[in-house]
């Protein structure tokens, strides 16, 4: 038997899919829409430019999500961010390096970097060691990533995915090296730790805006518009429900 919850879930999926297609068509005709300014991403773009000019490295750490966990959307955002950073710094003498706490994500990070170098017609520059599995437990993952920050001449750290509060140790290591750090997580404990330890912490759903602000393409821009649409629909639904409750209808 089909339940009301299943019908509602299907309706949300259909609305989101239809809106995504409509926004992509609209963006294709009228160009990219304007989004509110998030200073953290402006600082990241500047840090990428400085790293390319100075011959330093960018470290992207992709958290401890696996492909079987509910937090995998944040890992996919991190991989797309790695891809955009790889494109922006492909001409650098020191290409970006990524670390992760899950074997499947580590393999995907290597494939992402391989795709970047193929797209710029320089497949010979790809080095699989730039997509590292730094540890398979939360603390070993951080312990394996800290030497990257200290020894790889890293000038910018991008921490974006699912972490625990132990990510503050990596953020502190970046601070000790006077390296820029941008951090975003879907974990509330990690957000709290990063809010006081990272140079530019990103909170809430702004995590999922990262690819759009790094010019990942109209599909990501469309998805961001869909997020805004669904947010307004939820607000409208809550307001309508409250009014109907006060009116005695519900």
N, C-alpha and C positions, 0 to 999 in steps of 0.2 A: 504494500500500500504506500502510495506517495504521500508524504507529510507536507504540511504547510511550510515547514522550514526548508525542505528540499525544493519546493516550488519557488520560495523566496530566494534561495541561493542561486537557482538557475536563472531567475529574473535578473539578479545582480550581474551574473556573468554575461548574459546577453546584452544588458545595457552597457556594461563596460566594453565589451567587444565592439558593439556598434559605435560607441562614442570614440573608441580608439581609431577605427577606420575613418570615421568622419573627420576627426582632427587631423589625421595624416593627409587626407585629401585637401583639407583647408590649408594646411601648412605648405603642401606642395604647390598650391595656387597663389597664396599670399605671402609666403615666406615665414620665417620663424617668428613666433609671438614673443612679446616682451615678458620677462619674468622679473620678479622683485630681486633686488641685488642682495647677494649673500657675500659679505666681505671675505669670508674664509676661502672661497673659491678664487676670488681675485688674488689673494695672498698666495694661494697654491700655484696659480699660473705664473706669478712673478717668481716664485721659488724655482719652478721648472726652468724658466729662462735664465736665472742666475746659475743654476746647476750646469746648464749647457755651456754658458759662457765661461764658467770657472773650471770646467772639467771635473766636476764632482758628481756624486751618484745620488739617485733617488731611491729610497727604500719603501716598498709597498708591502705592508703586512696584511694578510688576508684572513686572519682569525682561525678559529678551530671548528668551523662548521663542516659538516659532511653532506654528501648528496642525499642522504637518507633522513636528514633532520629538517624540522620546520623552519630553521633559520637559514636555509640555503638561499633564499632571495637576497640576503645581505651579501653572501659570498659571490653571487652572480654580479651584483653591483660592484663589488671589489674587483672582480675580474675585468669588467668593462672599464673601470677606472684605470686599472693597470694597462689595458690596451690603449687608452687615450694618452696616458703618460708615456707609454712606449713610443707612440707616434710622435709626440711632441719632442721627445728627447732622442729620437733615432739617429740624429747627426752628432750626438755627443760622443766623446772619447770613452766615457764611462756609462754604459747603458744601465737602465734601472734593474734592481734586483728585488725579488719578491720572496717572502717567507710565508709559510702556512703551517697549520697544526693538523692537517688531514691529508692523507696520501692522494685522494681523488682530486682535491683542490690543488695540490702541488702539481699534479699531472696537467690539470687544466691551465695552470699558470704558465707552465712550459709551452703548452700548445698556443696559448695566447701570445706569448712573446715570439714564437716561431711564425705565427700569422702576421705579426707586425713587420718582421723583417722580410717576409715574402711580399708584403704589400708595398714595401719601399724598394723592392728589387735588390735586396742585399741579404739573401738567405745565408750566405757564408758567415755573416756576423752573429748568427744565432748561437747561443751557448746555453745548453740545458741546465748548467749549474746555476744560472740566474733565477731559476724557479725552484726554490729549496723547500724541503720538508724539514723544519727546524726542530720538531719535537711532536710526539703524539699524545702527550698529556698537557694540560694547561700550563703548568710551571715549566716543564721541559721545553715546550714551545717558546715561551718567553726567554728562557735561558739560552736557547739556541739562536734567537733573533738578536739578543743584545750585542753579541760580538760583531754582527753585521753593522750595527750602528757605530760601534767603536772603531772597527778596523778597516772598513771599506770606503773611507773618505766620503761618508754620507752627509749631504747638506740639507736634505729634506726627507721627512718621514711621513708617510701617509698610512694611517692605521684605520682601516675601514672594513668592518665585518662584525662577526659575533665574537665577543671577548668576555672574560670575567674581570673582576676588579684587579687581577694581577697585571693587566695591561698598563697600569700606572708605573710598573717597574720599567717597562720599555719606554714610556713617555719620559720618565726621569732620566733614563740613559740618553735620550735625545737631547734633553735640556743640558745635561752635563757636557755634551759635545757641541753645544751652541748651535744645534741644528733645528731648523723649522719643523714643526709637527702639526699636522692636521689629523683630527681623529673623529670617527663616527662609529657608532655601534647600535645594534638593536637590543642590547642588554642594558637594563636600567642601572645595575650595579656598575657596569663599565662606564656608562654615561656619567655617573656621579664621580667616579675616579678620574675620568678624563677631563671633566669640566674644570677641575682645579690643577691639572697637571699638563695639559696640552696647550700649545700656543693658540690654536684655533679649533675648539671643540664644536662639533655639529650635533645637535640634539634632535630627537624625534624623527619624523618622516623626512627631514632634510637629507638624511642618509641616502634615500632613494633618488634624490635630485642630482647627485654627484655626476653621473654620466651626462645629463642634459647640460649642466653648467660647464662641462669640459668638451662640449660640441660633439657629442657622440652620434648625432643624427636626428632626423625628424621622428623616428619611431620612439626614441626616448623622450623627446619634447612632447609628443602626443600622449605618452603614458603619464607624464607629469600633469598635463591638462585634465586627463581622466581622473587622476587622484583628486584634483581640485573639485571636479564635478561631483565625484562620489562623496567628498567631504561635505559639500553643500546639500546634497540629497539627504545625508544622514542628519545634518542640522535641521533641515526642513521636516524630516520625519519625526524627530524628537519634539520639535516645536508643535507640530500638528497633533501628536499624541498627547502632549501636555494640555493643549487647548481642548481637545475632545474629552480628556479626563475631567477637566474643570467644568465642562458643560454637561457632564453626566452621561455622555454617550458611551464611554468605555468604563 
